[in-house]
Amino acid sequence: MVGKKFAVLLCAEDSEYVKKMYGGYFGVFLKMLAEEGEAWDLYRVACGEFPLDEEIDGYDGFVISGSSRDAHGNDAWICRLLALLKKLDDMKKKVLGICFGHQILSRALGGKSGRAITGWDIGIRTVHLSASSKAFSSLKIPALLSIYEIHRDEVWELPPKAELIAWSEKTGVEMFKYGDHIMGIQGHPEYTKDILLNLIDRLVKLEYIDTETEELKAKLQASEPDQEAWKSVCRSFLKGEL
């Protein structure tokens, strides 16, 4: 019996730390999502590596990663990704977008994203899941879930017919669902604490952030996000159980 087949559309460059510890971000996603009997492929779309048209139908689902680039930008690979996402929507393929992936999905479907008015969101954020949504009805998870966040862009306006399924005090659109086949998550359910801490150090060196990072790191060390619940949400959605 042939297992399901999935692909990660990698929109980021692997840091040396993530390559050394996890074999790159592809390894991070496999750790969260992959199960025995499945096949997983990697396409480094930010480097121009895309699945061929004839390959797309062979996949049961796709995951779009985060990125240091802006989802509202017009780099050649971003425009090519937008075209691919529209095609995946037409084909009703399962697509899970994380951070940049969440924002680019919104854009591809007719929504808008841009710089967050309230600035960077870095750390652990409590997310409110919609009580009226049927998206989580099959999962026994609480109405409040904490998640790692590190972003300065956000979805400004949802696509027509998209459903808002989670929000936070910082970000109005933490999650959305579009039909039964597309879901976006602003936070990083795949991250581990060490990945986030390393990324904070990199952003400081690049002078992207100048916040009180020691206090931020101390808060991160003192708490944990709801990793298992997020794993359940992501796996269940991607594999048609949500």
N, C-alpha and C positions, 0 to 999 in steps of 0.2 A: 504493500500500500504506500503510495507516494504522499509524503507529508506536505504541509502548506509551505509556500514560498514567499519570502518577504524581501524588501530592499530598503536600505538606509540611504537617503539622499543627503550626503554630508555637505553642509554649507559653511563649515568652519575648517580652519587648518589645525591639525593636531599639534598641541604643545609638546615640548620635549618631555615634560612631566607625565602627561597623559599617555604618550607613546611608551614610556618606560614602565609605568605602573599598570596600564590597562590595555596596551596594544593599540592605542588610539581611541577616539570617541566611538568608533564602530564597536570596539570591545566593551565599552561602557553600556551601549544600547543592547548588545547581546546579553550582557549580564542581567539587565532588567527584563528583557522581553522574550528572549529565545527559550524554546523548550525542545525537548528531545524529539527527533524525527522531522524537524523543520529545516528548511534551507534558507540561508540569509546571504544576501549579496550587498556589496558596497559600491556606490557611485559617488565619486568626489565631484559633485556638480559645480562647486566653486572653482574647480580647476578645468571645467568644461567637459567633464566625463558624465554622460547621460545614457540611460538605457535606450536602445534602438526601438523604433516603433513596433517592430515585430516581437520584441522581448516583453513589452509591457503587459500583454494579456496573460502571460505566464505567471504573473505575481498576484498573490492574494491581498497584499497590502503594502503600503509604503510609509516610511517614517521620515519626516523632514527635521533636520537638526537645527540647533541654534547657530548663530553666526556673529562675527564682529561687524559685518556689513549691515546697511540699513535696508529693511524690507521695502521702503518707499523709494529706494534708489533705482537707477536704470542701467546698471552694469549689464554687459552683454549676457552673462550667465544668469543674471536675475530675470531678464526678459525671457530668456529661453526656459527658465524654470516656471515662470508664470504660464507660458504656453503649455508646458507639460501638465501643470496642475489643472488647467482647464480641461485638458484631454482626459485626465484621470477622473475628473468630476463627471464628464459626459459618459465615461465607461462605468461609473458608480463603483470605482475601486475604493477600498478602505484606505484612508490617508489620515495619519496622526501627525500634527505639527507641534513642535516644541519651541517656545520662545520666538526666534526669528521665523521658524516654521509656522507658528501660530499666526504671526503677522502677515507673512507672505500668502498664506491660505486665504486670509480675510481679503487681501488685495485682489487675489486671483478671482475671487467670487463676487467682487463688486464692493467690498468694504474699503475703509481707509485706515492707514496707520501713520504714525509720526512720532516725534519726540514727546515724551511724557511731560505734561505741564509741571508736575511735581518733582521732576528730576529722577535721578537714579533710584532704583529699588534694589538693595543688596542685603541679603541675609535670609532669615526665615520669616515667611509671611503667612498669616492665617487667612485661609480662603473660605468663603461662604458658598456652599453648594445650594443650588436652587431647590427648594422644597416642592415646587410645582412641576419640575421637570421629571420626565419618565426615564431620563438618561441613567440614573443611578438606582432605579427601583429594584433591579435584580441583585444589587450588591448590598451587603450589610456593612455599610460604612457610615460614620458620623456626619452630621451636617456641616461640621467645621473640620478642615484638614490643613495642616501646616506643610509648607513646601519651600525648597530653596529657590530664591529669586536672584537674578543679576541681570538687569536690563535698564536701558534708559529710553527705549521706545515702547509704544503700546498701540493697541487697536483703538482708534478714535471712533470709528463708526462700523457697526456690524454689516455684513452683506445682507441684502434683502433675503428674507425667509430664513435667516440664520437664527438660532435660539441661544440666548445668553443662559449659560448653565452654572456659572460661578463668577464671583467678584470679590474684591477685598477693599479695605478702607483706602488703600493706595491706588489700586487699579480697577477701573470700572468693568473691564472685560478680561477676567482671568481665564475663562474658558468659554468656548462656544461650540455648538454642534450644528452641522448643516446636513439635513436629511439624516439618513442612518449610516452614511459612509464617510463623513468628514468630521474631525474633531481637532480643536486647537487648545493648547495649554500654554499660558504665558510663563509659568514657572518651569523649573527643571526637575522633574521627577526622577531623571536618570542620574543626577549628580550625587556624589558622595561629599562628605564634609571636607576631605583633603583636596578634592578637585576645586571646590569653591574657594578654599583658603589660598591655594596656589594661584587661582585666577585673580583674586583680589590683589595679591602681590604683583602680578604682571600688570594689572591696570594702574597700580600706583607708579610702577617704574615707567610706564608709558605716559604718565601724567594725565590719564583719563579721569581719574578720581583723586580727590584730595581731602576726603572725609577723615574723621578720626578712626583710622583703621584698627588700632589696637583695641578700642572699645567695641568695634564691630566684631572683631575676631573673638573677643571674650564672650560676647553674646552668643556667637555661633558655637563656641565650645561648650556652653552651658545648656544647650537645648538640642533636640533632635526633631526632624520633620517626620511626617507619617509615611515613611518610605513604602512599607508593605501595602498600605491602602492605595497609594498611587500606582504601585506595580499592578495591583489588581484591576484598577480602573483602565490603565493603558493596555494591558494584555487582553482584558475582556472586550474592550472596544475593537482593537485591531483584529481580533480573532472571531468577531461576530457573535459575542456572547453578551453584548451590552446594548 
